Structure formats: structure tokens, C-alpha cells
Amino acid sequence: MMHKNNRVDFVGFTPDAEQKWLVEAEITKLLDRAPGQSSLSAVICSEAEGFSAKIQISSFSNNFEAYSTSIDLYGVMNKIDTELGNQFAAWKRERFRPQVS
């Protein structure tokens, strides 16, 4: 799953096996929808109110970024998926649109 150009940092906690699986599955899903040859950087933090996550995906021509918080890790990853999914959909709509000069 993790290519050498991808990085995930966990801050404030050490993820257990289930948490690692959840994050890895979500990252795989995101990278499958991102432009080819994209790299990913993620910071996932445990906070007093739950979790926060910031994920950046960079490709040759586009950058995508999402930040979210939730009371649990599943919730924060779901929100990130929705936000980045919306950005990917907008990118796909625009990438083949003719350029008007």
C-alpha cells in the first residue's frame, strides 16, 4: 500500500491493528481515485475531542488537500474521503474541458 513517496504520521497515539487497517484501506481507496503517479502525505492526530486528519495528495498537475475532525477515526476518514472525492470529481470534470482563450 505505502509507496516510498507516501507518508502517514500518527501524532498523539500509536494505532492498533484495526486503526492501521482502516487508514491503509482509506489511503488505498483515495490513491486509486487520484491522478496517476500521485504522492500522499497525511497527519492523523488523537485529540481530546477525538481525531483530526490532514491529507494532501500531489500529482504532476494538481494538488488536493482535506482537513477534518471527528469523534472517532472512522468518522474523520469518512469526512476526508468525501472532501477529497468531491475534489477528484471536480478535477475530472475540468481536465478535458476545452480551454477558452
NUDO-110205 format. One record per atom (N, C-alpha, C, CB): x, z, y; residue in one letter; atom name; residue number from 0. Coordinates in steps of 0.001 Angstrom, whole numbers, plus 500000, padded with zeros to 6 digits. Atoms other than C-alpha are relative to their C-alpha. Glycine has a CB too. Layout:
% residues N
<<X Z Y> 'A' 'CA' NUM>;
...
END
This chain:
% residues 101
<<500825 500000 498818> 'M' 'N' 0>;
<<500000 500000 500000> 'M' 'CA' 0>;
<<500869 500000 501245> 'M' 'C' 0>;
<<499061 501197 499999> 'M' 'CB' 0>;
<<499259 499846 498761> 'M' 'N' 1>;
<<502552 501053 502575> 'M' 'CA' 1>;
<<501203 499067 500018> 'M' 'C' 1>;
<<500445 501452 500183> 'M' 'CB' 1>;
<<498899 500931 499777> 'H' 'N' 2>;
<<504796 498211 503661> 'H' 'CA' 2>;
<<501014 500697 500900> 'H' 'C' 2>;
<<499498 498650 500637> 'H' 'CB' 2>;
<<498963 499326 499223> 'K' 'N' 3>;
<<508077 499118 505329> 'K' 'CA' 3>;
<<499721 499992 501497> 'K' 'C' 3>;
<<501331 499357 499736> 'K' 'CB' 3>;
<<500332 500047 498577> 'N' 'N' 4>;
<<506623 498125 508732> 'N' 'CA' 4>;
<<498808 500866 500364> 'N' 'C' 4>;
<<499728 498586 500412> 'N' 'CB' 4>;
<<501149 499128 499754> 'N' 'N' 5>;
<<503723 500572 508386> 'N' 'CA' 5>;
<<500445 501456 499956> 'N' 'C' 5>;
<<498875 499743 498962> 'N' 'CB' 5>;
<<499622 498590 499943> 'R' 'N' 6>;
<<503917 504235 509258> 'R' 'CA' 6>;
<<498758 500856 500226> 'R' 'C' 6>;
<<501044 500248 501119> 'R' 'CB' 6>;
<<501075 499028 499847> 'V' 'N' 7>;
<<501469 507126 508848> 'V' 'CA' 7>;
<<500632 501377 500101> 'V' 'C' 7>;
<<498982 499927 498812> 'V' 'CB' 7>;
<<499515 498634 499811> 'D' 'N' 8>;
<<502297 510565 510229> 'D' 'CA' 8>;
<<498819 500961 499959> 'D' 'C' 8>;
<<500776 500139 501343> 'D' 'CB' 8>;
<<500993 498933 500056> 'F' 'N' 9>;
<<500297 513678 509399> 'F' 'CA' 9>;
<<500549 501161 500814> 'F' 'C' 9>;
<<499683 500433 498513> 'F' 'CB' 9>;
<<499561 498934 499101> 'V' 'N' 10>;
<<500506 516365 512071> 'V' 'CA' 10>;
<<499089 501216 499814> 'V' 'C' 10>;
<<499989 499520 501488> 'V' 'CB' 10>;
<<500769 498761 500121> 'G' 'N' 11>;
<<499425 519956 511522> 'G' 'CA' 11>;
<<499487 500297 498605> 'G' 'C' 11>;
<<498854 499955 500924> 'G' 'CB' 11>;
<<500422 499748 501382> 'F' 'N' 12>;
<<498769 519618 507798> 'F' 'CA' 12>;
<<500756 499068 499060> 'F' 'C' 12>;
<<498464 499807 499842> 'F' 'CB' 12>;
<<499460 500844 501064> 'T' 'N' 13>;
<<500111 518262 504557> 'T' 'CA' 13>;
<<498800 499553 499171> 'T' 'C' 13>;
<<501086 500766 499114> 'T' 'CB' 13>;
<<501197 500456 500701> 'P' 'N' 14>;
<<497456 516053 502965> 'P' 'CA' 14>;
<<500087 500248 498497> 'P' 'C' 14>;
<<499773 498523 500266> 'P' 'CB' 14>;
<<500048 499875 501454> 'D' 'N' 15>;
<<496356 516821 499432> 'D' 'CA' 15>;
<<499778 498604 499402> 'D' 'C' 15>;
<<498866 500996 499553> 'D' 'CB' 15>;
<<500110 501301 500676> 'A' 'N' 16>;
<<495956 514025 496864> 'A' 'CA' 16>;
<<498747 499237 500435> 'A' 'C' 16>;
<<499986 500194 498479> 'A' 'CB' 16>;
<<501251 500655 499604> 'E' 'N' 17>;
<<492336 513300 497820> 'E' 'CA' 17>;
<<500083 499478 501440> 'E' 'C' 17>;
<<498817 500978 499859> 'E' 'CB' 17>;
<<499843 500429 498614> 'Q' 'N' 18>;
<<493153 513137 501539> 'Q' 'CA' 18>;
<<500942 498804 500105> 'Q' 'C' 18>;
<<500519 501153 500856> 'Q' 'CB' 18>;
<<499071 501134 500010> 'K' 'N' 19>;
<<496118 510833 500880> 'K' 'CA' 19>;
<<499308 498750 499497> 'K' 'C' 19>;
<<501227 500307 499134> 'K' 'CB' 19>;
<<500710 501143 500554> 'W' 'N' 20>;
<<493957 508566 498756> 'W' 'CA' 20>;
<<499033 499430 501025> 'W' 'C' 20>;
<<499253 500395 498722> 'W' 'CB' 20>;
<<500966 500438 498992> 'L' 'N' 21>;
<<491274 508426 501477> 'L' 'CA' 21>;
<<500694 499205 501106> 'L' 'C' 21>;
<<499262 501211 500598> 'L' 'CB' 21>;
<<499271 500668 498917> 'V' 'N' 22>;
<<493786 507488 504180> 'V' 'CA' 22>;
<<500597 498684 499508> 'V' 'C' 22>;
<<501113 500918 500554> 'V' 'CB' 22>;
<<499403 501221 500537> 'E' 'N' 23>;
<<495605 504945 501992> 'E' 'CA' 23>;
<<498940 498929 499748> 'E' 'C' 23>;
<<500754 500305 498705> 'E' 'CB' 23>;
<<501071 500962 500255> 'A' 'N' 24>;
<<492321 503307 500961> 'A' 'CA' 24>;
<<499504 499394 501315> 'A' 'C' 24>;
<<498833 500676 499244> 'A' 'CB' 24>;
<<500470 500492 498705> 'E' 'N' 25>;
<<491197 503035 504579> 'E' 'CA' 25>;
<<501028 499073 500642> 'E' 'C' 25>;
<<499692 501173 500937> 'E' 'CB' 25>;
<<498947 500831 499421> 'I' 'N' 26>;
<<494533 501629 505729> 'I' 'CA' 26>;
<<500073 498651 499285> 'I' 'C' 26>;
<<501362 500720 499923> 'I' 'CB' 26>;
<<500009 501254 500759> 'T' 'N' 27>;
<<494479 499039 502955> 'T' 'CA' 27>;
<<498839 499127 500442> 'T' 'C' 27>;
<<499914 500276 498486> 'T' 'CB' 27>;
<<501192 500725 499568> 'K' 'N' 28>;
<<490966 498040 503978> 'K' 'CA' 28>;
<<500182 499413 501397> 'K' 'C' 28>;
<<498783 500921 499975> 'K' 'CB' 28>;
<<499770 500483 498635> 'L' 'N' 29>;
<<491956 497753 507648> 'L' 'CA' 29>;
<<500990 498841 500012> 'L' 'C' 29>;
<<500513 501138 500893> 'L' 'CB' 29>;
<<498983 501048 500008> 'L' 'N' 30>;
<<495064 495689 506936> 'L' 'CA' 30>;
<<499494 498724 499330> 'L' 'C' 30>;
<<501253 500494 499293> 'L' 'CB' 30>;
<<500591 501180 500620> 'D' 'N' 31>;
<<493047 493356 504700> 'D' 'CA' 31>;
<<499174 499191 500999> 'D' 'C' 31>;
<<499132 500408 498817> 'D' 'CB' 31>;
<<500819 500679 498992> 'R' 'N' 32>;
<<490844 492534 507717> 'R' 'CA' 32>;
<<500790 499605 501241> 'R' 'C' 32>;
<<498849 500884 500403> 'R' 'CB' 32>;
<<499166 500278 498824> 'A' 'N' 33>;
<<493660 492388 510278> 'A' 'CA' 33>;
<<500669 498632 499862> 'A' 'C' 33>;
<<501072 501108 500186> 'A' 'CB' 33>;
<<499244 501261 500090> 'P' 'N' 34>;
<<495612 489245 511164> 'P' 'CA' 34>;
<<501159 500137 499008> 'P' 'C' 34>;
<<500538 499586 501398> 'P' 'CB' 34>;
<<498888 499995 500944> 'G' 'N' 35>;
<<498270 488278 508633> 'G' 'CA' 35>;
<<501280 500534 500625> 'G' 'C' 35>;
<<500234 498606 499467> 'G' 'CB' 35>;
<<498710 499452 499572> 'Q' 'N' 36>;
<<501672 489956 508881> 'Q' 'CA' 36>;
<<499881 501111 501042> 'Q' 'C' 36>;
<<500853 498896 500553> 'Q' 'CB' 36>;
<<500179 498891 499066> 'S' 'N' 37>;
<<500267 492884 510872> 'S' 'CA' 37>;
<<500768 501224 499538> 'S' 'C' 37>;
<<498518 500339 500157> 'S' 'CB' 37>;
<<499393 498708 500326> 'S' 'N' 38>;
<<502005 496238 511040> 'S' 'CA' 38>;
<<499107 501094 500559> 'S' 'C' 38>;
<<501457 500113 500572> 'S' 'CB' 38>;
<<500891 498899 499652> 'L' 'N' 39>;
<<500302 499601 511344> 'L' 'CA' 39>;
<<500795 501245 500313> 'L' 'C' 39>;
<<499012 500275 498872> 'L' 'CB' 39>;
<<499458 498694 499656> 'S' 'N' 40>;
<<501157 502887 512991> 'S' 'CA' 40>;
<<498817 500949 500155> 'S' 'C' 40>;
<<500875 499942 501311> 'S' 'CB' 40>;
<<501115 499053 499953> 'A' 'N' 41>;
<<498922 505920 512501> 'A' 'CA' 41>;
<<500510 501427 500155> 'A' 'C' 41>;
<<499137 499880 498736> 'A' 'CB' 41>;
<<499749 498573 499882> 'V' 'N' 42>;
<<498945 509555 513551> 'V' 'CA' 42>;
<<498672 500691 499712> 'V' 'C' 42>;
<<500574 500388 501430> 'V' 'CB' 42>;
<<501200 499268 500385> 'I' 'N' 43>;
<<496422 511825 511873> 'I' 'CA' 43>;
<<500306 501479 500159> 'I' 'C' 43>;
<<499553 499659 498532> 'I' 'CB' 43>;
<<499741 498601 499646> 'C' 'N' 44>;
<<496167 515373 513209> 'C' 'CA' 44>;
<<498877 500907 499526> 'C' 'C' 44>;
<<500181 500144 501509> 'C' 'CB' 44>;
<<500953 498938 500275> 'S' 'N' 45>;
<<494486 518524 511996> 'S' 'CA' 45>;
<<499905 500836 501263> 'S' 'C' 45>;
<<500427 500868 498755> 'S' 'CB' 45>;
<<500232 499240 498774> 'E' 'N' 46>;
<<492935 520336 514946> 'E' 'CA' 46>;
<<498993 501106 499727> 'E' 'C' 46>;
<<499502 499078 501140> 'E' 'CB' 46>;
<<500918 498871 500172> 'A' 'N' 47>;
<<490853 523449 515443> 'A' 'CA' 47>;
<<498573 499537 499702> 'A' 'C' 47>;
<<500008 500875 501252> 'A' 'CB' 47>;
<<501370 500495 500175> 'E' 'N' 48>;
<<487632 521384 515567> 'E' 'CA' 48>;
<<499869 499013 498849> 'E' 'C' 48>;
<<499524 499347 501272> 'E' 'CB' 48>;
<<500058 500968 501086> 'G' 'N' 49>;
<<488539 519089 512670> 'G' 'CA' 49>;
<<501235 499127 499971> 'G' 'C' 49>;
<<498765 499139 500125> 'G' 'CB' 49>;
<<498899 500954 500078> 'F' 'N' 50>;
<<490672 515949 512695> 'F' 'CA' 50>;
<<499920 499000 501145> 'F' 'C' 50>;
<<499987 499269 498651> 'F' 'CB' 50>;
<<499937 501129 499085> 'S' 'N' 51>;
<<491809 513271 515111> 'S' 'CA' 51>;
<<500927 498969 499383> 'S' 'C' 51>;
<<500491 500433 501427> 'S' 'CB' 51>;
<<499149 501073 500508> 'A' 'N' 52>;
<<493380 509924 514372> 'A' 'CA' 52>;
<<500154 498935 501068> 'A' 'C' 52>;
<<499417 499391 498703> 'A' 'CB' 52>;
<<499713 501147 499144> 'K' 'N' 53>;
<<495028 507191 516389> 'K' 'CA' 53>;
<<500712 498989 499120> 'K' 'C' 53>;
<<500871 500398 501269> 'K' 'CB' 53>;
<<499421 501064 500819> 'I' 'N' 54>;
<<495743 503930 514629> 'I' 'CA' 54>;
<<500199 498772 500870> 'I' 'C' 54>;
<<499096 499671 498772> 'I' 'CB' 54>;
<<499651 501224 499295> 'Q' 'N' 55>;
<<497483 500929 516108> 'Q' 'CA' 55>;
<<500397 498957 498961> 'Q' 'C' 55>;
<<501154 500244 501034> 'Q' 'CB' 55>;
<<499646 501117 500862> 'I' 'N' 56>;
<<497683 497575 514368> 'I' 'CA' 56>;
<<500504 498889 500906> 'I' 'C' 56>;
<<498781 499526 499120> 'I' 'CB' 56>;
<<499371 501039 499188> 'S' 'N' 57>;
<<500025 494978 515799> 'S' 'CA' 57>;
<<500251 498762 499154> 'S' 'C' 57>;
<<501318 500509 500617> 'S' 'CB' 57>;
<<499696 501280 500636> 'S' 'N' 58>;
<<500259 491317 514897> 'S' 'CA' 58>;
<<500782 499161 500994> 'S' 'C' 58>;
<<498697 499260 499537> 'S' 'CB' 58>;
<<499221 500893 499142> 'F' 'N' 59>;
<<502143 488380 516348> 'F' 'CA' 59>;
<<499325 499791 501349> 'F' 'C' 59>;
<<500209 498657 499312> 'F' 'CB' 59>;
<<500684 500349 498756> 'S' 'N' 60>;
<<499463 487636 518949> 'S' 'CA' 60>;
<<499003 501040 500505> 'S' 'C' 60>;
<<499295 498719 499817> 'S' 'CB' 60>;
<<501007 499024 499594> 'N' 'N' 61>;
<<497141 490651 519079> 'N' 'CA' 61>;
<<500422 501421 499646> 'N' 'C' 61>;
<<498663 499680 499348> 'N' 'CB' 61>;
<<499844 498576 500284> 'N' 'N' 62>;
<<497190 494423 519227> 'N' 'CA' 62>;
<<498618 500627 499977> 'N' 'C' 62>;
<<500921 500700 501056> 'N' 'CB' 62>;
<<501269 499307 500159> 'F' 'N' 63>;
<<494335 496606 518083> 'F' 'CA' 63>;
<<500311 501491 499966> 'F' 'C' 63>;
<<499236 499532 498700> 'F' 'CB' 63>;
<<499753 498563 499949> 'E' 'N' 64>;
<<494005 500338 518696> 'E' 'CA' 64>;
<<498676 500752 500004> 'E' 'C' 64>;
<<500837 500370 501244> 'E' 'CB' 64>;
<<501188 499155 500019> 'A' 'N' 65>;
<<491462 503051 517966> 'A' 'CA' 65>;
<<500422 501456 499936> 'A' 'C' 65>;
<<499082 499643 498808> 'A' 'CB' 65>;
<<499806 498552 500020> 'Y' 'N' 66>;
<<491294 506788 518544> 'Y' 'CA' 66>;
<<498641 500629 499760> 'Y' 'C' 66>;
<<500649 500524 501336> 'Y' 'CB' 66>;
<<501264 499322 500256> 'S' 'N' 67>;
<<488637 509118 517207> 'S' 'CA' 67>;
<<500243 501426 499530> 'S' 'C' 67>;
<<499178 499233 498961> 'S' 'CB' 67>;
<<499983 498635 500505> 'T' 'N' 68>;
<<487842 512699 516297> 'T' 'CA' 68>;
<<498751 500226 499155> 'T' 'C' 68>;
<<500079 501029 501165> 'T' 'CB' 68>;
<<501151 499627 500821> 'S' 'N' 69>;
<<485530 514250 513729> 'S' 'CA' 69>;
<<500272 501363 499364> 'S' 'C' 69>;
<<499714 498918 498904> 'S' 'CB' 69>;
<<499835 498701 500632> 'I' 'N' 70>;
<<484914 517498 511929> 'I' 'CA' 70>;
<<500696 499911 498646> 'I' 'C' 70>;
<<498659 500660 499836> 'I' 'CB' 70>;
<<499315 500157 501278> 'D' 'N' 71>;
<<486294 516038 508698> 'D' 'CA' 71>;
<<500786 498687 499967> 'D' 'C' 71>;
<<498990 500049 498839> 'D' 'CB' 71>;
<<499127 501160 500099> 'L' 'N' 72>;
<<488856 513454 507620> 'L' 'CA' 72>;
<<499208 498735 499680> 'L' 'C' 72>;
<<501068 500234 498938> 'L' 'CB' 72>;
<<500833 501157 500323> 'Y' 'N' 73>;
<<486234 511142 506118> 'Y' 'CA' 73>;
<<499328 499468 501266> 'Y' 'C' 73>;
<<498936 500371 498938> 'Y' 'CB' 73>;
<<500689 500408 498775> 'G' 'N' 74>;
<<484332 511090 509419> 'G' 'CA' 74>;
<<500913 499295 500978> 'G' 'C' 74>;
<<499385 501195 500669> 'G' 'CB' 74>;
<<499073 500623 499050> 'V' 'N' 75>;
<<487374 510303 511525> 'V' 'CA' 75>;
<<500437 498630 499495> 'V' 'C' 75>;
<<501231 500901 500230> 'V' 'CB' 75>;
<<499586 501292 500532> 'M' 'N' 76>;
<<488475 507496 509201> 'M' 'CA' 76>;
<<498849 498994 500070> 'M' 'C' 76>;
<<500492 500149 498552> 'M' 'CB' 76>;
<<501171 500875 499897> 'N' 'N' 77>;
<<484934 506064 509186> 'N' 'CA' 77>;
<<499841 499494 501437> 'N' 'C' 77>;
<<498719 500748 499547> 'N' 'CB' 77>;
<<500097 500404 498593> 'K' 'N' 78>;
<<484868 506030 513008> 'K' 'CA' 78>;
<<501100 499011 500367> 'K' 'C' 78>;
<<500074 501229 500915> 'K' 'CB' 78>;
<<498883 500926 499750> 'I' 'N' 79>;
<<488285 504360 513133> 'I' 'CA' 79>;
<<499681 498635 499388> 'I' 'C' 79>;
<<501335 500564 499412> 'I' 'CB' 79>;
<<500364 501245 500669> 'D' 'N' 80>;
<<487075 501748 510631> 'D' 'CA' 80>;
<<498983 499216 500824> 'D' 'C' 80>;
<<499441 500287 498602> 'D' 'CB' 80>;
<<501023 500666 499197> 'T' 'N' 81>;
<<484040 500970 512782> 'T' 'CA' 81>;
<<500601 499411 501271> 'T' 'C' 81>;
<<498876 500980 500354> 'T' 'CB' 81>;
<<499400 500457 498746> 'E' 'N' 82>;
<<486045 500716 516015> 'E' 'CA' 82>;
<<500935 498809 499770> 'E' 'C' 82>;
<<500767 501148 500670> 'E' 'CB' 82>;
<<499087 501112 500262> 'L' 'N' 83>;
<<488789 498524 514574> 'L' 'CA' 83>;
<<499250 498800 499416> 'L' 'C' 83>;
<<501118 500442 499042> 'L' 'CB' 83>;
<<500827 501096 500528> 'G' 'N' 84>;
<<486207 496479 512664> 'G' 'CA' 84>;
<<499354 499206 501120> 'G' 'C' 84>;
<<498918 500546 499064> 'G' 'CB' 84>;
<<500579 500684 498841> 'N' 'N' 85>;
<<484497 495695 515971> 'N' 'CA' 85>;
<<501053 499166 500723> 'N' 'C' 85>;
<<499377 501017 500968> 'N' 'CB' 85>;
<<498925 500739 499347> 'Q' 'N' 86>;
<<487830 494666 517486> 'Q' 'CA' 86>;
<<500407 498768 499186> 'Q' 'C' 86>;
<<501208 500909 500214> 'Q' 'CB' 86>;
<<499662 501143 500857> 'F' 'N' 87>;
<<488637 492436 514500> 'F' 'CA' 87>;
<<498920 498912 500114> 'F' 'C' 87>;
<<500156 500455 498517> 'F' 'CB' 87>;
<<501094 500967 499894> 'A' 'N' 88>;
<<485201 490790 514746> 'A' 'CA' 88>;
<<500083 499237 501324> 'A' 'C' 88>;
<<498636 500712 499878> 'A' 'CB' 88>;
<<499856 500666 498696> 'A' 'N' 89>;
<<485727 490060 518466> 'A' 'CA' 89>;
<<501175 499034 499978> 'A' 'C' 89>;
<<500190 501039 501129> 'A' 'CB' 89>;
<<498825 500865 500110> 'W' 'N' 90>;
<<489179 488644 517733> 'W' 'CA' 90>;
<<499666 498737 499208> 'W' 'C' 90>;
<<501166 500756 499333> 'W' 'CB' 90>;
<<500348 501156 500831> 'K' 'N' 91>;
<<487785 486376 515010> 'K' 'CA' 91>;
<<499068 499052 500744> 'K' 'C' 91>;
<<499347 500458 498691> 'K' 'CB' 91>;
<<500903 500853 499221> 'R' 'N' 92>;
<<485020 485106 517334> 'R' 'CA' 92>;
<<500765 499184 501038> 'R' 'C' 92>;
<<498927 500849 500690> 'R' 'CB' 92>;
<<499288 500630 498887> 'E' 'N' 93>;
<<487510 484262 520068> 'E' 'CA' 93>;
<<501182 499126 499594> 'E' 'C' 93>;
<<500481 501051 500922> 'E' 'CB' 93>;
<<498716 500656 500305> 'R' 'N' 94>;
<<490531 482933 518202> 'R' 'CA' 94>;
<<499923 498493 499868> 'R' 'C' 94>;
<<500552 500555 498741> 'R' 'CB' 94>;
<<500110 501450 500116> 'F' 'N' 95>;
<<489202 479428 517601> 'F' 'CA' 95>;
<<499137 499389 501098> 'F' 'C' 95>;
<<499437 499636 498650> 'F' 'CB' 95>;
<<500796 500496 498889> 'R' 'N' 96>;
<<487139 479135 520750> 'R' 'CA' 96>;
<<500878 499104 500866> 'R' 'C' 96>;
<<499403 501174 500833> 'R' 'CB' 96>;
<<499191 500898 499163> 'P' 'N' 97>;
<<488337 476185 522841> 'P' 'CA' 97>;
<<500377 500671 501328> 'P' 'C' 97>;
<<499233 498684 500271> 'P' 'CB' 97>;
<<499523 499463 498721> 'Q' 'N' 98>;
<<490419 477160 525856> 'Q' 'CA' 98>;
<<499557 499066 501123> 'Q' 'C' 98>;
<<501558 500167 499998> 'Q' 'CB' 98>;
<<500448 500774 498853> 'V' 'N' 99>;
<<488871 476009 529124> 'V' 'CA' 99>;
<<500984 500232 501130> 'V' 'C' 99>;
<<498548 500387 500423> 'V' 'CB' 99>;
<<499021 499887 498909> 'S' 'N' 100>;
<<491364 475268 531898> 'S' 'CA' 100>;
<<499348 499839 501338> 'S' 'C' 100>;
<<501099 498973 499848> 'S' 'CB' 100>;
END
